[in-house]
Amino acid sequence: MERSIQACCSRLRWKGLYVDVPPDPTIPNMRAGLFWCSHTLNCLGPDGRVATEKSCCPGRTCFEPL
């Protein structure tokens, strides 16, 4: 299955950013539900919507490009 790449907000964070190991293709992608916004420091963005890899993209009022 091919994943499409989309621009994410520069404020989007997930715990995998803080793990300094090479990616392991044998481990499934377990990022769902583990995101937060570095602007609000919780799971909601400044606009009150949930911060996720799919929702923190261009078009959202609080989006900040990389």
C-alpha positions as CSV (number, residue, x, y, z in Angstrom):
1,M,0.0,0.0,0.0
2,E,1.4,3.4,-1.0
3,R,1.0,6.3,1.4
4,S,0.5,9.8,0.0
5,I,2.6,12.5,1.6
6,Q,0.9,15.8,2.6
7,A,2.2,18.9,4.3
8,C,1.8,18.9,8.1
9,C,1.8,21.8,10.4
10,S,5.2,22.7,11.9
11,R,3.5,22.7,15.3
12,L,2.4,19.1,15.1
13,R,4.3,16.7,17.4
14,W,4.2,13.0,18.2
15,K,6.2,10.9,20.6
16,G,8.2,9.2,17.8
17,L,10.0,12.5,17.2
18,Y,11.8,11.9,20.4
19,V,13.0,8.4,19.8
20,D,16.5,8.3,18.2
21,V,16.4,5.0,16.4
22,P,16.4,4.1,12.7
23,P,12.9,3.2,11.3
24,D,12.0,-0.5,11.5
25,P,9.7,-1.6,8.6
26,T,8.7,-4.7,10.5
27,I,6.9,-2.6,13.1
28,P,3.5,-1.3,12.1
29,N,2.8,2.4,12.1
30,M,1.4,3.1,15.6
31,R,1.1,6.9,15.5
32,A,-2.7,7.1,15.7
33,G,-3.9,9.1,18.7
34,L,-0.5,10.1,19.9
35,F,-0.3,13.7,18.5
36,W,-0.3,17.1,20.1
37,C,0.1,20.7,19.2
38,S,3.2,22.5,20.4
39,H,1.3,25.8,20.4
40,T,-1.4,24.7,22.8
41,L,0.6,21.8,24.4
42,N,-2.3,19.4,24.2
43,C,-4.3,17.3,21.7
44,L,-6.3,20.3,20.5
45,G,-5.0,23.0,18.2
46,P,-5.6,26.8,18.7
47,D,-8.8,26.4,16.6
48,G,-10.2,23.8,19.1
49,R,-10.0,20.9,16.6
50,V,-8.0,17.7,17.3
51,A,-4.4,17.7,16.2
52,T,-3.7,14.7,13.9
53,E,-1.4,13.9,11.0
54,K,-4.4,14.1,8.6
55,S,-6.1,17.2,10.1
56,C,-3.1,19.6,10.6
57,C,-2.7,20.5,7.0
58,P,-3.0,23.6,4.7
59,G,-6.5,25.1,4.9
60,R,-6.7,24.9,8.7
61,T,-6.8,28.4,10.2
62,C,-3.9,27.7,12.6
63,F,-1.7,25.9,10.1
64,E,2.0,26.9,10.1
65,P,4.1,25.5,7.2
66,L,7.4,23.9,7.9
